[in-house]
Amino acid sequence: MSDQAFYSSLQQKLATLKDEGLFKPERVLASRQGAEVVAQDGRTLINMCANNYLGLSGDVETQEAAAAALDKYGYGLSSVRFICGTQTVHKELEQALSSFLGTEDTILYAAAFDANGGVFEPLFDENDAIISDALNHASIIDGVRLCKAARYRYANNDMADLEKQLIAAVDAGKRHKIIVTDGVFSMDGTIAQLDKIVELAEKYGALTMIDESHASGFMGATGRGTHEHCGVIGKIDIITGTLGKALGGAMGGFTSGKKEVIETLRQKSRPYLFSNTLAPMIAGASLAVLDRISRSTELRDRLHENTAYFRQEIARIGFTIKPGTHPVVPVMLFEAPVAQKFAARMFDLGVLLSGFFYPVVPMGQARVRVQLSAAHTREQLDTVLKAFEQAGKELGIIKN
C-alpha cells in the first residue's frame, strides 16, 4: 500500500459523485425477486425496475425445475466446457434455444456480456467491417473493441445513416460486413427496425446480428423475439441474448446462428474457452421456462396488457415518456440530480425504481426506467401510479 495518492484519488472521485448526486446506491433486498420485494429494513416495496418481464425469477415452477436439475446434475462442474464441463442438460438447452429462435445451433456462455464480448474477435479481422448502432449495449461496444475489424457507427435506429456507413465500408473494400444492433434498446424501449436493416444488409451484402436480451421470451406473437416481431425470423445471421431477464432471471447468455459460426465460437471464443460452465440448475430451469412459454402466450399477453395500461396512465398523469409499446417505459426527468431525488422519494413511498443518467444515457436525458412484469397486478400498478403523481407534484415535475 505504498501509493497512497492512488487511494486518495479514488476517495475524491467517489466524494464528487456523492456531492453531485450521481452516486448509485445499491438497494439490498431480503426476499426473492418479484412484483413485490422486501428491503433489508423489512419494508415491502412494489418492484418496478427488474428485468423480470415474465415474472419467472421468483416463480415456484422455475424454482422446482432448478431444484430437479440440482438433484440430478449437482451444484457445479469445476470445469470449462471442452474439458469435462458439458452435461446433457447443456446440450439440450442449446438445442431448445435453437428451435425457439429458429436457428441451426447455439452456444451457452456464463453471461450475455460474455456472449457479446466473445463473438467478434473469432469471426472478423482487419479485412472486415462492423457497423454498429450508436446506442448498442456496452457489451457489444467492448466486444467490438477486442476485434481488429474496422468500426463504423450509425445514429440510433437511423436507416439513412446506416446505409451511409455501409457504403463507406464497401468503398473501403472491406471483405465481410456485419450490421450489429440491439433488438430492443434497453434505456429507451425502442425496437430496432429489423425489416429495414435486413433489406439494407441484402442490398450491400452484409451479415446481421442482434442482441435480444430485452426481447427473448415476450416480443413477437409467440415471444420468439424482435426478429419475430419484425417478421424476419430466419433472416438474422447471429442472435445473442440472456437467460438472466425474461427467461428465468438467473444468469447465463447465448449466441445462436449458423452451425459453422457456432462451431467456430466453440473453438475460438475466449469467454467460452476460459470460463466455468453455466451451472446445471440454471440450464435445467431455463429448459423448463422455454417449454412453458412455448406452450402458452399467457405470460407474454399479460405483460403487454400491463404495459399498455401503464403507458396510457403515466402519460395521462402528465409525465413525459418515450413513446413505444415495449415494457421498458422511460419516464423522462432530464437532470441527473432530479432523477436521483425522484427515485429516492419513490422508495419512501414504497416503490423501487432507479435513476439513470450520463454516461448510461446521453447528457440531459436522465430518467427513471420503469419495467413492467407479467407478475404485476392492476392494483399494484394503480398504487405505483398514485405514488408517481404524488412525487411528481412534490418535486415540481408535474403541475398540481
N, C-alpha and C positions, 0 to 999 in steps of 0.2 A: 504494500500500500504506500509506495513511495511518491506517486504522482497525485498529491492532494488537490492540485489545481483541476485535475480531471473531474473529481468528485464535486468540487465546489462549482464547477461549470454546470454539471448536471443539476445540482441543487438550485442554482439560479434559474435555469431553464424551466424547471418544474414550478418554482415560485412564480415565474412570469405567467405561465399557463393559468395558475390559480388566480392571480391578480386580474387577468384579462377575462376571466370567466370561461376559459376554454379547456379547463381540466376535466377529463372524463372520469367520473366516479363509477365504480362497479356496484351494481345493486345485487347484494348477496341474497339468494333465495334459500329457504329452509324446507322446500317442498319439491315435488315433481313438477315438471313443466306442464302448463295447461292454460285454459282460458282464465282461470284464477290461480294465483300463486301466493305462497306465504313468504313474507320477507323475513329477514334474520331477526327483526324486532318483534315478530309474531303477528304483524298486521297482514290481513288478506287484501290483495290487490287484483284488479282486473288487468290482465296482461295484454297489452296492445302493441308489443314490439318484438314478438318472437317470429321466427321463420316457420312456425308450426302450422302451416297453411291448412293441412287436412286434420289437424288435431290429434295426430298419432303419436306424438312424442311421449306423452304420459298415458297413452291408451293401454288398457289392460290386455287386449288381444295382442298388441305389439309386444308387450312385456312377456306374455306367455310364450310367444314364438321365440323370443330371445332366450328364455329360460330353457325351452326344449333344446335349442341348439347348444346352449351351455352344457346341459346334461350329456348330450351326445358327443360333442367335439372338444369340450374343455374350454378353459379360460382364454388361452393364447397359444401361440406356436413357437415363440422364441426363434423365429427364422424369417428370412425373406422368401419370396415365392419360389425362386428357382433352385433353392437348396432343399428344404423339407417343409415349406410353409404353404403348400397348396393342398387343400382338402376338397372333397367332393362338393361341399356347400359353396365354395368359392366358384367353382366351375358352373354349378347350377345357377348361381346368381348372375354370372356373366352371360349365360345363355338366356336367362329370363329377361335381362335388360336389353339384350339384342332383339329379342322378339317384341318386347314392349316398344322399343324405339324404332323398329323397322330397319335394323342394320344387320351386317353379317357377323360381327364379333365385337366383344367388349373386354376391356382390361380394367381391373379394380386398382384403386390407389388408397392410401391411408386418409387422404383428404382431397377435396376438389381443387384446393390450391396446388397440390402436387400434380394433379392431372393436367392443369394448365401450365404449370411450371415445367413439366416434363414432355410436352407434346411437340414443341417446335424444333429444338436442337437436333433430335434424331432424324427429322424428316426434311429439313431445309438447311441450305448453306449459303455462302456468299453469292452464289449464282441466282438465288431466288428472291422473291419479294413477299413480304407480309403487309397486307393492307388492313389496318386496324381502326375500329371506331374510337373516336376521341374519349368516349366515356366508358370504355371497357373496364372490367374489373381489374383490380390491382394484380391479381394472379396472372392474368393474361399479359399485362404490361411487363411483369417480372419475367415471365416465360419468354417473351419476345426478346428481352434484353440478353438472355442467355444464348440466343441464337445469332449466327453471323449473317443471316439474311438481311437484305436491305429493308428498311422500315418506312412505310408510308402511313400517314394518319389522315382520316377523313372526319369532317364535322359530324357530330352525333346524328345518326339516322338521316343524313343528308345524301340523297342518291346522286345529286348533281356533283357533289364533291367527291363521292366515291368513284364515279366514272372518271373524273379528272385524275384521281390518283392511279386508277387502273391504266389509263392512257400513259401516264408518266412511267409506270413500271414497264409497260410494253415498249415505249420509246427507249427505255434504258436497256432493253434487250434481256430482261430477266427471264430465266428459264421457266420456273414454276412460280405461280402466283396464288396466294390464298387470301380470301377475304375473311376476316375474323370479327365476330360481333357477339355481344351478349344477346341471348334470345329475348330476355326482359332485363332492362336496366334497373338495378336494384334500388337506386336512390330516387328514381322518378316514376317507376312503374310503367315506363314507356316500352312498347312492344316493337321489336325490330321489324322492318319491312322486308321480311324474308322472301316474299314472292318477287319483289323488285330486285333484291340482292341476287337471287338465283338467275334472273334474267340477265343481269349485268355480268355475272360470272360466266354464263354460257356465251355471251357476246364476246368477251375478252379472253376466254379460255382459262378461267381461274377456278380454283377449288373454293369450297366454302366451309366455314367452321362456326359453330355456335356454342356458347356456354348456356346450358339450360338449368342452372342452379335455382333460379326463381321461376321455373316453368314446369319441370317434370312432375307429373302426378296430377296436375289440375288445369293446365292450359290446353285448349283444344277440346273437341266434342267428347272425347273419351280420356282426356288427361295425358295424352302422349307427349304434349309439349308445344312449344311455339311453332315447330315445323308442321304439326297437325293444325294448329290454329290458322296458319297462313297457307295451308294447302300444298305444302312442299315435302311431305314425307317421301323418303327415298331419293331426294334431290340434294341433301346436305351431305358433304363428304365426311366431316368429323363432328361429333357431338360430345361435349364434355358436360359433366353435371355432378350433383352431390346426392348422397344418401342422408345428409345432415339437415335437410329442410323438410319439404313435404313428405319425402319417402322414409319417414320414421323418426328423423330428427336426431340421430346419434352422431355419427361421423362417417367418413369414407367418401371417396369420389370415384369417377369412372370416365373413361374415354371410349367412344363407340364409333365404329365405321367399317370400312372395307377390311377383309381379313389380312391383306398384306400390310396395311397400315398398323393394325393392332399387333401383328406378329413382330413388326419392326420395333414397336414400342416395347414389347416384351424383351427384346434383345438389347435395346439401346437406351431406354428411358431411365435416367438416373434415379429419380424419386421412386420408381418401381423396383429397380435393382438393389437399392440401398436402404429401403425402408421395411420395417416389420410388416408382416401380413395383417390385413384387416381382421380384427377379432371375429372369430366364427359366430359368436352370438349376434353380432351386428349383421353379418351376412345372412344368417338364418331369419332374423326378424325382417330384414329387407325383402327377402323372398316372400314372406307372408304378406307384407304390405303390397307388393306388386300383384300378388294373386288377388288380394282383396279389392284393389282399385280396378283391376281388370274385369272383375265380375260385376261391379256396380259403380255408377257415377254419383251415388248418393252424397258422398262427402264433397266431391267437386261441386255438385249443384248447390249444396247448402252454402259452401264458401262463396260462390258467386252471388247468391241471394243476399248474404250478409254484406258483401262488397257493394252491391248496387244500393242497398238501403243506407249504408253508412256514407257513401259518397254523396248521395242526394241530401241527407240530413245535415252533414257538416257544412255543405255549401249554403244550405238554407239559413243556418245559424249566422253565417257571414264570414266564414274563414275562406282564405284563398287556397285552393288545392290545385295540384297538377291534374289536368284532365286525363281521362282514361277509363279503363274497365278492370284493371289489374287490382288484386287485393293489397298491393303496396299503395298507400294513399299519402303522398307528401303534403303535409299541412305547412304552408309557407309562412315563415316568421322573419326571414330575410337577414336579421342581425344575430350573430352568434350568441352574445350575452342574453338576448331575449329568448332564444331557443332554450338555453340552459335554465333560465329562470322559469320559463313555462313548464319545462319537463319536471323541475323540482316542485312547482306548485301542483301539478297534476299528481305527483307522487303523494303529496299531502292530502289530496282529495281521493286517494285510493286507486289511482290509475298508473300503471307502469308504462312509461314512454322514455325515449332517449332523444336528445337533441343532436343534430348533425350539422356540421359547419366546415369551412375550409380547413384543410385541403381535401376532406372527404367529398365535399360538394363545392361548386365554384364560389368564389368570393361574393358576398352579398346575397347568397341563395340558401341561407340557414333555414332549418326546418325541424319539425318533429315528424318522424316517419311512422305512420300508423300501419299496422299489418293485421289484416283480418284473418280469422281462422274459422274453419267449419265447426269448431268447438264452441264458439261464442253464441250465446243465446240472445234473442231480441231484447230481453230485459237488461242484460249486461251492456249491450250496445247503447240502449237508451240512457243508462246510468253514465256511461262514458261521455255521451253527447252532452248531458247536463253539466258534467264536470268541465268539458271544453268551453261551454258557454260561460260558466262562472269564472274560470281562469282567464278566458279571453277578455271579459269585461273588467276584471280586477287589474289586469296588466295593460289595459287600454288598446288591446289588439282589435277588438270589435266594439261597436257602439252599444251603449246601454239602451 
